[in-house]
Amino acid sequence: MLIFWNSQIISVPTYDKTEMHKHALLHLIISKKPVRVETRNVIEEGRLVFIGQDVPHKVALRTRDTLLFLIDPSSAIADAISNKYLKGQPSAVLHPDCQLSITGKSERDVVDLAKQILTDLGIYSEIPQRMDVRIKRILGKMDEREFLLKNVDELAREACLSNSRLSHLFKQETNMRLKNCILMHKLKMVYLDVQNFIGCGFRKNLKAIISFLSGKVRV
């Protein structure tokens, strides 16, 4: 299961371990059983693991009752993790009493559980319902393919704002960068396209996916 939600991707892993790798997103892993994590020749175990941006790491899991968060480094959640838990270190491992149960849960159930976990950790709060109408309009169109093909300059012109003002206002209203939000929704759309062509036939959908990932995509 892979869920795109706000400034993060939530995964219920189907693997037992990874090779050493790194990427631009922060990690949060919470599991019913201790997770073994190796970062920069340091090996630790815990039920709650935070891994910083661009930190080489590999993990080993002992149960499918695990949630893995990939978090946009520009988001308020990433800032909270860095300030409250990482504190300048590449990773942090904690040992809470965790009764996490994922089996049989729907995507909606998993998102609700994720919200509760992040809230309990003190790193998440709901975005206020009242926000600038221009930002609300942009958010409302993020799942439209043609809209995602626009770049920030085009969005700024449509909102009658400068590029810098729109970017600042978007971050202020949503706690994430506009470019990163667009990229997250593009990843979501590509993931759904992959699911569709697996279910409906490779040739039928491949052309659309290649077009969407080609030079026509501008952020």
FIKOLZA-1660 file (N, C-alpha, C; in steps of 0.1 Angstrom, whole numbers, plus 5000, padded with zeros to 4 digits):
% residues 219
   i   px   py   pz ch aa at
   1 5008 4988 5000  A  M  N
   1 5000 5000 5000  A  M CA
   1 5009 5012 5000  A  M  C
   2 5006 5022 4991  A  L  N
   2 5013 5035 4990  A  L CA
   2 5002 5046 4990  A  L  C
   3 5003 5055 4999  A  I  N
   3 4993 5066 5001  A  I CA
   3 5000 5079 5000  A  I  C
   4 4996 5088 4991  A  F  N
   4 5001 5101 4990  A  F CA
   4 4992 5110 4998  A  F  C
   5 4997 5116 5009  A  W  N
   5 4989 5124 5018  A  W CA
   5 4997 5137 5022  A  W  C
   6 4991 5148 5018  A  N  N
   6 4997 5161 5021  A  N CA
   6 5012 5162 5017  A  N  C
   7 5021 5164 5026  A  S  N
   7 5035 5165 5023  A  S CA
   7 5043 5152 5025  A  S  C
   8 5036 5141 5025  A  Q  N
   8 5043 5128 5027  A  Q CA
   8 5037 5117 5020  A  Q  C
   9 5045 5107 5018  A  I  N
   9 5041 5094 5012  A  I CA
   9 5041 5084 5024  A  I  C
  10 5029 5077 5026  A  I  N
  10 5028 5067 5036  A  I CA
  10 5028 5053 5030  A  I  C
  11 5037 5045 5035  A  S  N
  11 5038 5031 5029  A  S CA
  11 5036 5021 5040  A  S  C
  12 5030 5010 5036  A  V  N
  12 5029 4998 5045  A  V CA
  12 5039 4988 5038  A  V  C
  13 5051 4987 5043  A  P  N
  13 5061 4979 5035  A  P CA
  13 5058 4965 5034  A  P  C
  14 5061 4959 5022  A  T  N
  14 5059 4945 5019  A  T CA
  14 5073 4938 5019  A  T  C
  15 5083 4945 5022  A  Y  N
  15 5097 4939 5022  A  Y CA
  15 5102 4937 5036  A  Y  C
  16 5112 4929 5038  A  D  N
  16 5118 4927 5051  A  D CA
  16 5131 4936 5053  A  D  C
  17 5138 4940 5043  A  K  N
  17 5150 4948 5045  A  K CA
  17 5153 4955 5032  A  K  C
  18 5161 4965 5033  A  T  N
  18 5166 4973 5022  A  T CA
  18 5181 4973 5021  A  T  C
  19 5187 4976 5010  A  E  N
  19 5201 4978 5008  A  E CA
  19 5204 4993 5013  A  E  C
  20 5217 4996 5014  A  M  N
  20 5221 5009 5018  A  M CA
  20 5217 5019 5007  A  M  C
  21 5210 5030 5010  A  H  N
  21 5206 5040 5000  A  H CA
  21 5204 5053 5007  A  H  C
  22 5201 5063 4999  A  K  N
  22 5198 5076 5005  A  K CA
  22 5189 5084 4995  A  K  C
  23 5182 5094 5000  A  H  N
  23 5173 5102 4991  A  H CA
  23 5170 5115 4998  A  H  C
  24 5163 5124 4991  A  A  N
  24 5161 5137 4996  A  A CA
  24 5149 5139 5006  A  A  C
  25 5142 5128 5009  A  L  N
  25 5131 5128 5018  A  L CA
  25 5135 5123 5032  A  L  C
  26 5128 5129 5042  A  L  N
  26 5130 5123 5056  A  L CA
  26 5122 5111 5058  A  L  C
  27 5127 5102 5067  A  H  N
  27 5120 5090 5070  A  H CA
  27 5115 5091 5085  A  H  C
  28 5103 5085 5086  A  L  N
  28 5098 5082 5100  A  L CA
  28 5092 5068 5098  A  L  C
  29 5097 5059 5107  A  I  N
  29 5093 5045 5107  A  I CA
  29 5088 5041 5121  A  I  C
  30 5075 5036 5121  A  I  N
  30 5070 5032 5134  A  I CA
  30 5065 5017 5132  A  I  C
  31 5069 5009 5142  A  S  N
  31 5066 4994 5140  A  S CA
  31 5062 4988 5153  A  S  C
  32 5054 4977 5152  A  K  N
  32 5050 4970 5163  A  K CA
  32 5062 4962 5170  A  K  C
  33 5072 4959 5161  A  K  N
  33 5084 4952 5166  A  K CA
  33 5096 4961 5163  A  K  C
  34 5107 4960 5170  A  P  N
  34 5119 4968 5168  A  P CA
  34 5124 4967 5153  A  P  C
  35 5127 4979 5148  A  V  N
  35 5133 4980 5135  A  V CA
  35 5148 4982 5136  A  V  C
  36 5156 4974 5128  A  R  N
  36 5170 4975 5128  A  R CA
  36 5174 4985 5118  A  R  C
  37 5182 4996 5121  A  V  N
  37 5185 5006 5112  A  V CA
  37 5200 5009 5113  A  V  C
  38 5207 5010 5101  A  E  N
  38 5221 5013 5100  A  E CA
  38 5223 5025 5093  A  E  C
  39 5230 5035 5099  A  T  N
  39 5233 5048 5093  A  T CA
  39 5247 5051 5096  A  T  C
  40 5256 5053 5086  A  R  N
  40 5269 5058 5087  A  R CA
  40 5277 5049 5098  A  R  C
  41 5276 5036 5096  A  N  N
  41 5283 5026 5105  A  N CA
  41 5278 5026 5119  A  N  C
  42 5266 5032 5121  A  V  N
  42 5260 5031 5134  A  V CA
  42 5247 5022 5133  A  V  C
  43 5246 5011 5141  A  I  N
  43 5235 5002 5140  A  I CA
  43 5227 5004 5153  A  I  C
  44 5214 5006 5152  A  E  N
  44 5205 5008 5163  A  E CA
  44 5192 5000 5160  A  E  C
  45 5184 4998 5171  A  E  N
  45 5171 4992 5170  A  E CA
  45 5161 4999 5178  A  E  C
  46 5149 5001 5173  A  G  N
  46 5138 5007 5180  A  G CA
  46 5125 5006 5173  A  G  C
  47 5114 5009 5180  A  R  N
  47 5101 5008 5173  A  R CA
  47 5098 5021 5166  A  R  C
  48 5105 5032 5169  A  L  N
  48 5103 5045 5163  A  L CA
  48 5116 5050 5158  A  L  C
  49 5117 5052 5145  A  V  N
  49 5130 5056 5138  A  V CA
  49 5128 5069 5130  A  V  C
  50 5137 5078 5132  A  F  N
  50 5137 5090 5123  A  F CA
  50 5150 5090 5116  A  F  C
  51 5150 5093 5103  A  I  N
  51 5162 5094 5095  A  I CA
  51 5162 5107 5087  A  I  C
  52 5173 5114 5087  A  G  N
  52 5174 5127 5081  A  G CA
  52 5175 5127 5066  A  G  C
  53 5174 5138 5060  A  Q  N
  53 5175 5140 5045  A  Q CA
  53 5189 5136 5040  A  Q  C
  54 5190 5129 5029  A  D  N
  54 5203 5125 5023  A  D CA
  54 5212 5117 5032  A  D  C
  55 5207 5110 5041  A  V  N
  55 5215 5102 5050  A  V CA
  55 5215 5087 5045  A  V  C
  56 5227 5082 5042  A  P  N
  56 5228 5068 5038  A  P CA
  56 5222 5059 5049  A  P  C
  57 5213 5049 5045  A  H  N
  57 5208 5041 5056  A  H CA
  57 5202 5028 5049  A  H  C
  58 5201 5018 5058  A  K  N
  58 5194 5006 5054  A  K CA
  58 5186 5001 5066  A  K  C
  59 5175 4994 5064  A  V  N
  59 5166 4990 5075  A  V CA
  59 5162 4976 5073  A  V  C
  60 5159 4969 5085  A  A  N
  60 5154 4956 5085  A  A CA
  60 5142 4955 5093  A  A  C
  61 5131 4950 5088  A  L  N
  61 5118 4950 5095  A  L CA
  61 5115 4936 5100  A  L  C
  62 5107 4935 5111  A  R  N
  62 5104 4922 5116  A  R CA
  62 5089 4919 5116  A  R  C
  63 5081 4928 5111  A  T  N
  63 5066 4926 5110  A  T CA
  63 5060 4935 5099  A  T  C
  64 5049 4931 5094  A  R  N
  64 5042 4939 5084  A  R CA
  64 5034 4950 5091  A  R  C
  65 5032 4949 5104  A  D  N
  65 5026 4960 5112  A  D CA
  65 5035 4972 5114  A  D  C
  66 5038 4978 5103  A  T  N
  66 5048 4989 5102  A  T CA
  66 5043 5000 5093  A  T  C
  67 5045 5012 5097  A  L  N
  67 5042 5024 5088  A  L CA
  67 5055 5031 5085  A  L  C
  68 5057 5034 5072  A  L  N
  68 5069 5042 5068  A  L CA
  68 5064 5055 5062  A  L  C
  69 5069 5066 5067  A  F  N
  69 5066 5079 5061  A  F CA
  69 5078 5084 5054  A  F  C
  70 5076 5089 5041  A  L  N
  70 5086 5096 5034  A  L CA
  70 5081 5111 5034  A  L  C
  71 5089 5120 5040  A  I  N
  71 5084 5133 5043  A  I CA
  71 5091 5144 5035  A  I  C
  72 5084 5153 5029  A  D  N
  72 5089 5164 5022  A  D CA
  72 5098 5173 5031  A  D  C
  73 5111 5175 5028  A  P  N
  73 5120 5182 5037  A  P CA
  73 5116 5197 5039  A  P  C
  74 5108 5202 5030  A  S  N
  74 5104 5216 5031  A  S CA
  74 5092 5218 5040  A  S  C
  75 5086 5207 5045  A  S  N
  75 5073 5208 5052  A  S CA
  75 5075 5211 5067  A  S  C
  76 5064 5216 5073  A  A  N
  76 5064 5219 5087  A  A CA
  76 5067 5206 5096  A  A  C
  77 5062 5194 5091  A  I  N
  77 5065 5182 5098  A  I CA
  77 5079 5179 5098  A  I  C
  78 5086 5181 5087  A  A  N
  78 5101 5179 5086  A  A CA
  78 5108 5188 5095  A  A  C
  79 5104 5200 5096  A  D  N
  79 5110 5210 5105  A  D CA
  79 5109 5205 5119  A  D  C
  80 5097 5201 5123  A  A  N
  80 5094 5196 5136  A  A CA
  80 5102 5184 5140  A  A  C
  81 5104 5175 5131  A  I  N
  81 5112 5163 5133  A  I CA
  81 5126 5167 5135  A  I  C
  82 5131 5176 5127  A  S  N
  82 5145 5180 5128  A  S CA
  82 5148 5187 5141  A  S  C
  83 5139 5195 5145  A  N  N
  83 5141 5203 5158  A  N CA
  83 5138 5195 5170  A  N  C
  84 5128 5186 5170  A  K  N
  84 5124 5179 5182  A  K CA
  84 5131 5166 5184  A  K  C
  85 5134 5159 5173  A  Y  N
  85 5140 5145 5174  A  Y CA
  85 5154 5143 5168  A  Y  C
  86 5157 5148 5157  A  L  N
  86 5170 5146 5151  A  L CA
  86 5180 5155 5157  A  L  C
  87 5177 5168 5159  A  K  N
  87 5186 5177 5166  A  K CA
  87 5200 5177 5161  A  K  C
  88 5201 5177 5148  A  G  N
  88 5214 5178 5141  A  G CA
  88 5221 5164 5139  A  G  C
  89 5215 5153 5144  A  Q  N
  89 5220 5140 5142  A  Q CA
  89 5214 5134 5129  A  Q  C
  90 5221 5124 5123  A  P  N
  90 5216 5118 5111  A  P CA
  90 5203 5109 5113  A  P  C
  91 5202 5104 5125  A  S  N
  91 5190 5096 5128  A  S CA
  91 5187 5096 5143  A  S  C
  92 5175 5092 5147  A  A  N
  92 5172 5091 5161  A  A CA
  92 5163 5078 5162  A  A  C
  93 5165 5071 5173  A  V  N
  93 5157 5058 5175  A  V CA
  93 5152 5059 5189  A  V  C
  94 5138 5056 5190  A  L  N
  94 5131 5056 5203  A  L CA
  94 5125 5043 5205  A  L  C
  95 5120 5041 5217  A  H  N
  95 5115 5028 5221  A  H CA
  95 5101 5029 5228  A  H  C
  96 5091 5034 5221  A  P  N
  96 5078 5035 5227  A  P CA
  96 5071 5022 5228  A  P  C
  97 5061 5021 5236  A  D  N
  97 5053 5009 5236  A  D CA
  97 5043 5010 5225  A  D  C
  98 5045 5002 5215  A  C  N
  98 5037 5003 5202  A  C CA
  98 5028 4991 5200  A  C  C
  99 5015 4993 5199  A  Q  N
  99 5006 4982 5196  A  Q CA
  99 5000 4984 5182  A  Q  C
 100 5008 4989 5173  A  L  N
 100 5004 4992 5159  A  L CA
 100 4998 4980 5152  A  L  C
 101 4986 4981 5146  A  S  N
 101 4980 4971 5138  A  S CA
 101 4975 4976 5125  A  S  C
 102 4981 4971 5114  A  I  N
 102 4978 4976 5100  A  I CA
 102 4969 4967 5092  A  I  C
 103 4970 4954 5095  A  T  N
 103 4963 4943 5088  A  T CA
 103 4948 4946 5086  A  T  C
 104 4943 4946 5074  A  G  N
 104 4929 4948 5071  A  G CA
 104 4924 4962 5071  A  G  C
 105 4933 4972 5073  A  K  N
 105 4928 4986 5074  A  K CA
 105 4928 4992 5060  A  K  C
 106 4918 5000 5057  A  S  N
 106 4916 5007 5044  A  S CA
 106 4926 5019 5044  A  S  C
 107 4927 5025 5032  A  E  N
 107 4936 5037 5031  A  E CA
 107 4932 5048 5040  A  E  C
 108 4918 5050 5041  A  R  N
 108 4913 5060 5050  A  R CA
 108 4917 5058 5064  A  R  C
 109 4916 5045 5068  A  D  N
 109 4920 5041 5082  A  D CA
 109 4935 5044 5085  A  D  C
 110 4943 5041 5074  A  V  N
 110 4957 5043 5076  A  V CA
 110 4961 5058 5077  A  V  C
 111 4954 5066 5069  A  V  N
 111 4956 5080 5070  A  V CA
 111 4952 5086 5084  A  V  C
 112 4941 5081 5089  A  D  N
 112 4936 5085 5102  A  D CA
 112 4946 5081 5113  A  D  C
 113 4951 5069 5111  A  L  N
 113 4961 5064 5121  A  L CA
 113 4974 5072 5120  A  L  C
 114 4978 5075 5108  A  A  N
 114 4990 5083 5106  A  A CA
 114 4989 5097 5112  A  A  C
 115 4977 5103 5111  A  K  N
 115 4974 5116 5117  A  K CA
 115 4976 5115 5132  A  K  C
 116 4970 5105 5138  A  Q  N
 116 4970 5103 5152  A  Q CA
 116 4985 5101 5157  A  Q  C
 117 4993 5093 5150  A  I  N
 117 5007 5091 5154  A  I CA
 117 5015 5104 5153  A  I  C
 118 5013 5111 5142  A  L  N
 118 5021 5124 5141  A  L CA
 118 5016 5134 5151  A  L  C
 119 5003 5134 5154  A  T  N
 119 4998 5143 5165  A  T CA
 119 5004 5140 5178  A  T  C
 120 5004 5127 5182  A  D  N
 120 5009 5122 5194  A  D CA
 120 5024 5125 5196  A  D  C
 121 5031 5125 5185  A  L  N
 121 5045 5129 5185  A  L CA
 121 5048 5144 5186  A  L  C
 122 5037 5151 5185  A  G  N
 122 5039 5166 5185  A  G CA
 122 5044 5172 5173  A  G  C
 123 5042 5166 5161  A  I  N
 123 5048 5172 5149  A  I CA
 123 5038 5174 5138  A  I  C
 124 5025 5174 5142  A  Y  N
 124 5015 5176 5132  A  Y CA
 124 5003 5183 5138  A  Y  C
 125 4997 5192 5130  A  S  N
 125 4984 5198 5133  A  S CA
 125 4977 5200 5120  A  S  C
 126 4963 5200 5121  A  E  N
 126 4955 5202 5108  A  E CA
 126 4957 5216 5102  A  E  C
 127 4958 5216 5089  A  I  N
 127 4958 5229 5082  A  I CA
 127 4945 5236 5085  A  I  C
 128 4944 5249 5089  A  P  N
 128 4932 5256 5091  A  P CA
 128 4923 5256 5078  A  P  C
 129 4910 5254 5080  A  Q  N
 129 4901 5253 5069  A  Q CA
 129 4900 5267 5062  A  Q  C
 130 4901 5278 5069  A  R  N
 130 4901 5291 5063  A  R CA
 130 4914 5294 5057  A  R  C
 131 4915 5296 5044  A  M  N
 131 4928 5300 5038  A  M CA
 131 4925 5309 5026  A  M  C
 132 4936 5315 5021  A  D  N
 132 4935 5324 5009  A  D CA
 132 4928 5316 4998  A  D  C
 133 4918 5322 4991  A  V  N
 133 4910 5316 4981  A  V CA
 133 4919 5311 4969  A  V  C
 134 4930 5319 4966  A  R  N
 134 4939 5316 4955  A  R CA
 134 4946 5303 4958  A  R  C
 135 4950 5301 4971  A  I  N
 135 4958 5289 4974  A  I CA
 135 4948 5277 4975  A  I  C
 136 4936 5280 4980  A  K  N
 136 4925 5269 4980  A  K CA
 136 4922 5264 4966  A  K  C
 137 4922 5273 4956  A  R  N
 137 4919 5270 4942  A  R CA
 137 4931 5261 4937  A  R  C
 138 4943 5265 4940  A  I  N
 138 4954 5257 4935  A  I CA
 138 4954 5243 4941  A  I  C
 139 4951 5241 4954  A  L  N
 139 4951 5228 4960  A  L CA
 139 4939 5220 4954  A  L  C
 140 4928 5227 4951  A  G  N
 140 4917 5219 4945  A  G CA
 140 4919 5214 4931  A  G  C
 141 4929 5219 4925  A  K  N
 141 4932 5214 4911  A  K CA
 141 4945 5205 4910  A  K  C
 142 4951 5202 4922  A  M  N
 142 4963 5194 4922  A  M CA
 142 4962 5180 4916  A  M  C
 143 4950 5175 4915  A  D  N
 143 4949 5161 4910  A  D CA
 143 4944 5161 4895  A  D  C
 144 4945 5173 4889  A  E  N
 144 4942 5174 4875  A  E CA
 144 4955 5174 4866  A  E  C
 145 4955 5165 4857  A  R  N
 145 4968 5163 4849  A  R CA
 145 4972 5175 4842  A  R  C
 146 4963 5182 4835  A  E  N
 146 4967 5194 4828  A  E CA
 146 4972 5205 4837  A  E  C
 147 4966 5206 4849  A  F  N
 147 4970 5216 4859  A  F CA
 147 4985 5214 4863  A  F  C
 148 4988 5201 4865  A  L  N
 148 5002 5198 4870  A  L CA
 148 5013 5200 4859  A  L  C
 149 5008 5202 4846  A  L  N
 149 5018 5205 4836  A  L CA
 149 5022 5220 4836  A  L  C
 150 5015 5228 4844  A  K  N
 150 5018 5242 4844  A  K CA
 150 5030 5244 4854  A  K  C
 151 5038 5255 4851  A  N  N
 151 5049 5258 4860  A  N CA
 151 5045 5269 4870  A  N  C
 152 5054 5272 4879  A  V  N
 152 5050 5282 4890  A  V CA
 152 5048 5296 4884  A  V  C
 153 5055 5299 4873  A  D  N
 153 5053 5312 4867  A  D CA
 153 5038 5314 4862  A  D  C
 154 5033 5303 4855  A  E  N
 154 5020 5303 4850  A  E CA
 154 5010 5304 4861  A  E  C
 155 5012 5296 4872  A  L  N
 155 5003 5297 4884  A  L CA
 155 5002 5310 4890  A  L  C
 156 5014 5317 4891  A  A  N
 156 5015 5330 4897  A  A CA
 156 5007 5340 4888  A  A  C
 157 5008 5339 4875  A  R  N
 157 5001 5349 4866  A  R CA
 157 4986 5347 4868  A  R  C
 158 4981 5334 4869  A  E  N
 158 4967 5331 4870  A  E CA
 158 4962 5336 4884  A  E  C
 159 4970 5337 4894  A  A  N
 159 4966 5341 4907  A  A CA
 159 4969 5356 4909  A  A  C
 160 4974 5363 4898  A  C  N
 160 4977 5377 4898  A  C CA
 160 4986 5381 4909  A  C  C
 161 4997 5372 4911  A  L  N
 161 5007 5374 4921  A  L CA
 161 5021 5372 4914  A  L  C
 162 5031 5378 4920  A  S  N
 162 5044 5375 4916  A  S CA
 162 5048 5361 4919  A  S  C
 163 5058 5355 4913  A  N  N
 163 5063 5342 4916  A  N CA
 163 5067 5340 4930  A  N  C
 164 5074 5350 4935  A  S  N
 164 5079 5349 4949  A  S CA
 164 5068 5350 4959  A  S  C
 165 5058 5359 4956  A  R  N
 165 5047 5361 4965  A  R CA
 165 5038 5349 4966  A  R  C
 166 5036 5343 4955  A  L  N
 166 5028 5331 4955  A  L CA
 166 5035 5319 4963  A  L  C
 167 5048 5318 4960  A  S  N
 167 5055 5307 4967  A  S CA
 167 5055 5310 4982  A  S  C
 168 5057 5322 4986  A  H  N
 168 5056 5326 5001  A  H CA
 168 5043 5323 5007  A  H  C
 169 5032 5328 5000  A  L  N
 169 5019 5326 5004  A  L CA
 169 5015 5311 5005  A  L  C
 170 5019 5303 4996  A  F  N
 170 5016 5289 4996  A  F CA
 170 5022 5282 5008  A  F  C
 171 5035 5286 5011  A  K  N
 171 5042 5280 5022  A  K CA
 171 5035 5284 5035  A  K  C
 172 5031 5297 5036  A  Q  N
 172 5025 5302 5048  A  Q CA
 172 5011 5295 5050  A  Q  C
 173 5004 5293 5040  A  E  N
 173 4990 5287 5041  A  E CA
 173 4990 5272 5043  A  E  C
 174 5000 5265 5037  A  T  N
 174 4999 5250 5037  A  T CA
 174 5011 5243 5044  A  T  C
 175 5021 5251 5049  A  N  N
 175 5033 5245 5055  A  N CA
 175 5041 5236 5046  A  N  C
 176 5040 5239 5033  A  M  N
 176 5049 5232 5024  A  M CA
 176 5052 5240 5012  A  M  C
 177 5063 5238 5005  A  R  N
 177 5066 5246 4993  A  R CA
 177 5058 5242 4981  A  R  C
 178 5054 5252 4973  A  L  N
 178 5046 5249 4962  A  L CA
 178 5052 5239 4952  A  L  C
 179 5065 5241 4949  A  K  N
 179 5072 5232 4940  A  K CA
 179 5072 5218 4945  A  K  C
 180 5074 5216 4958  A  N  N
 180 5074 5203 4963  A  N CA
 180 5060 5196 4963  A  N  C
 181 5050 5205 4966  A  C  N
 181 5036 5200 4966  A  C CA
 181 5033 5195 4951  A  C  C
 182 5036 5203 4941  A  I  N
 182 5034 5199 4927  A  I CA
 182 5041 5185 4924  A  I  C
 183 5053 5184 4928  A  L  N
 183 5061 5172 4926  A  L CA
 183 5054 5160 4933  A  L  C
 184 5050 5162 4945  A  M  N
 184 5043 5151 4952  A  M CA
 184 5031 5146 4945  A  M  C
 185 5023 5155 4939  A  H  N
 185 5011 5152 4932  A  H CA
 185 5014 5145 4918  A  H  C
 186 5025 5149 4912  A  K  N
 186 5030 5143 4900  A  K CA
 186 5034 5128 4903  A  K  C
 187 5041 5126 4914  A  L  N
 187 5044 5113 4918  A  L CA
 187 5032 5104 4920  A  L  C
 188 5022 5110 4927  A  K  N
 188 5010 5103 4929  A  K CA
 188 5003 5099 4916  A  K  C
 189 5003 5109 4906  A  M  N
 189 4996 5106 4894  A  M CA
 189 5003 5095 4886  A  M  C
 190 5017 5095 4886  A  V  N
 190 5024 5085 4880  A  V CA
 190 5022 5071 4886  A  V  C
 191 5022 5071 4899  A  Y  N
 191 5019 5059 4907  A  Y CA
 191 5005 5053 4903  A  Y  C
 192 4995 5062 4902  A  L  N
 192 4982 5057 4898  A  L CA
 192 4982 5052 4883  A  L  C
 193 4990 5059 4875  A  D  N
 193 4991 5054 4861  A  D CA
 193 4997 5041 4860  A  D  C
 194 5007 5038 4868  A  V  N
 194 5014 5025 4868  A  V CA
 194 5004 5015 4872  A  V  C
 195 4996 5018 4883  A  Q  N
 195 4986 5008 4887  A  Q CA
 195 4976 5005 4876  A  Q  C
 196 4972 5016 4869  A  N  N
 196 4962 5014 4858  A  N CA
 196 4968 5005 4847  A  N  C
 197 4980 5008 4843  A  F  N
 197 4985 5000 4831  A  F CA
 197 4988 4986 4835  A  F  C
 198 4991 4983 4848  A  I  N
 198 4993 4970 4853  A  I CA
 198 4979 4962 4852  A  I  C
 199 4969 4970 4855  A  G  N
 199 4955 4963 4855  A  G CA
 199 4949 4963 4841  A  G  C
 200 4952 4973 4833  A  C  N
 200 4945 4974 4820  A  C CA
 200 4953 4972 4807  A  C  C
 201 4966 4970 4809  A  G  N
 201 4974 4967 4797  A  G CA
 201 4985 4977 4796  A  G  C
 202 4997 4973 4794  A  F  N
 202 5009 4981 4793  A  F CA
 202 5009 4991 4782  A  F  C
 203 5006 4987 4770  A  R  N
 203 5007 4996 4758  A  R CA
 203 4997 5007 4759  A  R  C
 204 4986 5004 4764  A  K  N
 204 4975 5014 4764  A  K CA
 204 4979 5027 4772  A  K  C
 205 4986 5025 4783  A  N  N
 205 4989 5036 4792  A  N CA
 205 5004 5041 4791  A  N  C
 206 5013 5034 4785  A  L  N
 206 5027 5038 4786  A  L CA
 206 5029 5051 4779  A  L  C
 207 5023 5054 4768  A  K  N
 207 5025 5066 4761  A  K CA
 207 5022 5078 4769  A  K  C
 208 5011 5078 4777  A  A  N
 208 5006 5089 4785  A  A CA
 208 5016 5091 4797  A  A  C
 209 5021 5080 4802  A  I  N
 209 5031 5081 4813  A  I CA
 209 5044 5087 4809  A  I  C
 210 5049 5083 4797  A  I  N
 210 5061 5088 4792  A  I CA
 210 5060 5103 4789  A  I  C
 211 5049 5107 4783  A  S  N
 211 5046 5121 4780  A  S CA
 211 5046 5129 4793  A  S  C
 212 5040 5124 4803  A  F  N
 212 5039 5131 4816  A  F CA
 212 5052 5133 4823  A  F  C
 213 5061 5123 4821  A  L  N
 213 5074 5124 4827  A  L CA
 213 5085 5130 4818  A  L  C
 214 5081 5134 4806  A  S  N
 214 5091 5139 4796  A  S CA
 214 5093 5154 4799  A  S  C
 215 5100 5161 4790  A  G  N
 215 5103 5175 4791  A  G CA
 215 5090 5184 4792  A  G  C
 216 5079 5178 4789  A  K  N
 216 5066 5186 4790  A  K CA
 216 5063 5189 4805  A  K  C
 217 5069 5182 4814  A  V  N
 217 5066 5184 4828  A  V CA
 217 5076 5195 4833  A  V  C
 218 5070 5206 4838  A  R  N
 218 5078 5217 4842  A  R CA
 218 5073 5221 4856  A  R  C
 219 5083 5223 4865  A  V  N
 219 5080 5227 4879  A  V CA
 219 5089 5240 4881  A  V  C
% end
